[in-house]
Amino acid sequence: MSTAENDAAAPGTPPTRTYRSPRRRLQAAQTRAAILQAAHELFAAHGWVGTSMRDIARTADVSVETVYATVGSKVAVLKSAVDVAVAGDDEPVALADRPEFAALGAGLTLADRARAAARLVGAINQRACLLDAALRQGAAVEDDLGERLAEFERGRREGTAAGGRLIAGRRLRTTEFDELWMLTSIAVYGLLVRDSGWSRGRYEIWLADRIEELFSRPA
């Protein structure tokens, strides 16, 4: 059922009524989710060049006009798909403000915190790995995607520093930061999982061991 609110009106002017329908908001959210899921699948499989707005619309079972009206241009669609891949959903909540990030500092032991970090990184890299190539392809020809790639890399460095402090319980030394940044990268995930056939579970066990080893070294 729609809800209505009376807007303020000048004296003698009939009040206007603004309708806000929860059902319409839900439908819009579902349409956006379908578009971004289709975009993720297609960009992952065919890259930036091999994916068209018509392909995305067809896979999402909507019109091309709906894709533009709901998410935006092809550049905007890929940027949004990347954001969802990193965060895990389309909610406007930064990764650093999410409970799974706070969990990096909640474990009683270094091993507990390293395992929490490996789970978080494994989930993010699994979602983002196949979009990384499309983003880099697009960045070579679209300035907006080049800026998004640069933002992504800056954000990952900031997240690595903040997450590392939670895991170690102290400020990281430069070499520790550099190694953690390398270990948790999409590139390393791709080499082990995509190219070498590791399962995500095996990758997370390996990563947790490496993180624990890194922060157990004497200064």
N, C-alpha and C positions, 0 to 999 in steps of 0.2 A: 504494500500500500504506500502511495506517495505521501510525503509530508509537505506542508506548505508553510511559508513564512510571509507575513505582510511586510513589504518594504515601506519606508517612510515616503510620504507623498505630500506635495504642496497642498495647502488648503483648497478645497473644492475640486481636487483631482482624485478620481477613483484610485484606491490603493492597488498597486501591482502585486502579483503573487508569484513568488519564485518557487518552483517545484524541485525537490531533490528526491530522486527515487533510489532507494537502496538496491532494488532489483537492477536498475540500469547501471549503477556503479559496479555491481557484481558482474554483470554481463561484460562491461568494459574491461574489468580486470581479467576476466577469463579470455577475452579476445586478445588482450595484450600478451598474456601468458602463452597462448597458442602461437602467436606470431613469433615471440622470442624463442620458444622451443623449436619451431620450424627453422628459424634463422640459425640457431646453434647447430642443429643437425646438418643443414646445408652448407654453412660456412666451414664446418669441421670436415665434411666429406669432399667439398669441391673448391674450397678456398674463396678468396675475394673475387677473383676474376670469373670463376665458374659458377657463381651464384647471382641470380637476378632477382629483382623485386617480384617479378611474375612467378618465379619458382617459390619464393617465400609465401606469397599469397596463396598459391595453389596448395602447397603443403599444409598451410594453416587453415585451408578451406574458407578463405575470405577473399574479398576483392582487393586489387592493387590499391584502389583508392582508400580502402579501410586500413591498409598497412601504413600509408602516408598519414592518414588522419589520426591513427592511434599511436604510432611510434615516431614516424618521420621518414626521412630519406634513407637510402641504403647505408650511408655513413652513420646516421643516427641509430639504425637498427643494429649494426655491428657493435657500435659503442655500448648500447644497452645490453646486448647479448654478452659482451665481455664483462660488464659490471655484474650481471646476474651470475655468470660463471665464477667470478671471484667471491661474491658474497654468499651465493647459494640460493638467493631469492631476489625479488624485485623491491624489497622494502627499503625505504630511505634511511638505513641505519649503517653507519660506518663499521667496517670490520673490527676496528679497535674497540668499539662500544658493544660488541656482541659477547655473550657468555662464553662461547667456545674460545675466544681470545683471552678473556679473563682467566680461563681455566689453566692457561700456561703457567700462571704463578700460584695456582691453588694446591698443587700436589705437595705432599709432605716430604718427599725425597726428590733428588735430582732426576732419578730414573722415572718417577711418576710424571714430572713436568716434561721430560723429554718425550715420553710416550704421548702426552697430550699434544705437544707440538707436532709430532709426526702424524698424528691423526688429522689435525687441522690442515697441515700442509698437503698431506696426501689427498684429502677431499678437494681442496682448492685446485691442486695441480691436475687431478683427474678431470675436473670440469673444464679447466682453462687450457689444457695442453693443446687440444686440437684447434682451438680458436686462435692460439698464439700465431700460427703460421698465416692465417687469414688476416690477422691484424697487421702483421709485418708486411704482407703483400700490399694491403691497402695503404699502409703508411708511406709506401714508396711513391704513390700517385695522388694521395689525398692529404692535404695539409692538416685537416681536422683529425685524421687518424694518426698522423705523425705526432700531433700534440697529445693525443690520447695515449699513444705508446710511451711517450716521454713521461706523462703523468703516471702511467702504470709502473714504470721502472722506478720513479721517485717514490711512489707509494710503497713499493715492495722494499726499498731500502729503509724507509722510515718504519715500516712494519717489522722488518728484520731486527732493527735496533731496539724497538720497543718490546717485541716478543722475546728477544734475547735477554734483555734485562729482567723480564719476568721469570724466565727459565733459570737464569744463573743467580738471580737475587742480587745483582750488582751491575754496575756499568761494564760494558764489554771492552776488552782491549781491541785495538785495531785489527790485529790478526784474527782474533776470535770472530769479530763481525764479518770480516772478509770470507772466512771459511763457512760461517753459517749462511751467509748470503749465497754462496756458491752451492752448498749442500742442498738448500731448499729451493733451488731454482727450477723452473719449468724445463730448462735444458737438460739438467741431470735426470729429472723424472722421465723425460722423453727417452733418453739413452737407455735407462734401465727397464722401464715398463713397456714403452712402445717398441723400441728397437731390440731389446734383449729378451723380451717375453716374460719379465717378472710380473707377478701379481701385485696388486696394490698392497695387499697385506704384507708380502715379503719386503716391498719397498719401505713400508712404514716401520717394520722391525729393524731394517738396516739403518734407516734414518735416525730412529730413536737411539740406537747404539752409537752412531757417529756423534750425535749431539751430546749424549752423556759423556762420551770419551773426550770431546772437545772441551767441555767445561770442567772436566776432572783433572786436566793437566795442571801441573804446578806453575805458578806465575814466573 
